[in-house]
Amino acid sequence: MSQTTQRDYKATIILDTRGYDEPVETLIEKVTQTLTGLGANVTSSENLGRIDFIRVTNPNHTGDTYIKVEFSGEPSVPGSFHESVRLDRTIKRVVIESK
C-alpha cells in the first residue's frame, strides 16, 4: 500500500534569452508544459522581468529574465525537472524550494 504525497514547490528560473526572438511568454509556457508532463500541477507562473546579475561573468551579458513558477507534485518532480532541462540552452539556472 503506497501513498503518494503532494508537496508544494516554488521554482525561480533564470532564462537565457540571448538570440531568442520570440516573446518570453513562450518560454514560460514551455516550462509549464514540462512540469505538467512530469505530473506536476502548476498553480501560478510569473514573469519577474529582467534583473541584473550580482556577479557578472560576461561583460556583454549583465542580466536576464527571471520567472517564478509555483507548483505541487511528488517529491521526485524537482529532480526530474532539473534533468529534463539540463541541456536546454534557454534555461540558465533553476532553484526549486519546498514551501
C-alpha positions in Angstrom: 0.0 0.0 0.0 1.9 3.0 -1.2 0.6 6.5 -0.8 1.9 9.4 -2.9 2.4 12.7 -1.1 2.0 16.0 -2.9 4.3 18.8 -1.9 4.2 22.5 -2.8 7.2 24.0 -4.5 8.4 27.4 -5.8 10.9 27.5 -8.7 12.9 30.5 -9.6 14.3 30.2 -13.1 16.8 32.4 -14.9 16.2 32.3 -18.6 19.0 32.9 -21.2 17.3 35.0 -23.9 20.4 35.9 -25.9 19.5 35.4 -29.5 15.9 34.4 -28.7 13.5 36.3 -30.9 10.1 35.1 -29.6 8.3 36.6 -26.5 9.3 35.4 -23.1 5.8 34.0 -22.5 6.6 31.2 -25.0 9.4 30.1 -22.7 7.2 30.3 -19.6 4.6 28.1 -21.4 7.4 25.6 -22.3 8.4 25.4 -18.6 4.8 25.0 -17.6 4.3 22.2 -20.1 7.5 20.4 -19.0 6.3 20.5 -15.4 2.8 19.3 -16.3 4.4 16.4 -18.4 6.2 15.3 -15.2 3.0 15.1 -13.3 3.1 18.5 -11.5 0.1 20.7 -11.0 1.2 24.3 -11.9 -0.7 26.8 -9.8 0.9 30.1 -10.9 3.7 31.5 -13.1 5.0 35.0 -13.1 7.5 36.9 -15.2 9.7 38.9 -12.8 11.3 40.8 -15.6 14.9 41.5 -16.5 17.2 41.6 -13.5 20.9 42.4 -13.5 23.3 39.7 -12.2 25.1 40.4 -9.0 28.2 38.6 -10.2 28.8 39.3 -13.9 31.0 36.7 -15.6 30.5 38.1 -19.1 30.6 41.9 -19.6 28.4 41.6 -22.6 25.7 39.7 -20.7 25.0 41.6 -17.4 21.4 40.3 -16.7 18.5 38.3 -18.0 14.8 37.4 -17.4 13.7 35.8 -14.2 10.5 33.8 -13.8 8.8 32.3 -10.8 6.7 29.2 -11.0 4.7 27.7 -8.2 3.6 24.0 -8.5 2.7 20.9 -6.5 3.8 17.4 -7.2 5.5 14.3 -5.9 8.9 14.6 -4.3 10.6 13.2 -7.4 9.3 16.1 -9.7 12.1 18.7 -8.8 14.9 16.2 -9.7 13.1 15.1 -12.9 12.6 18.7 -13.9 16.3 19.5 -13.4 17.2 16.5 -15.5 14.8 17.4 -18.3 16.0 21.0 -18.7 19.7 20.2 -18.1 20.6 20.6 -21.8 18.1 23.4 -22.6 20.1 26.5 -23.7 17.3 28.9 -22.9 17.3 28.0 -19.2 20.4 29.3 -17.4 19.7 28.4 -13.7 16.9 26.7 -11.8 16.4 26.9 -8.0 13.4 24.9 -6.6 12.3 25.4 -3.0 9.8 23.4 -1.0 7.2 25.6 0.6 
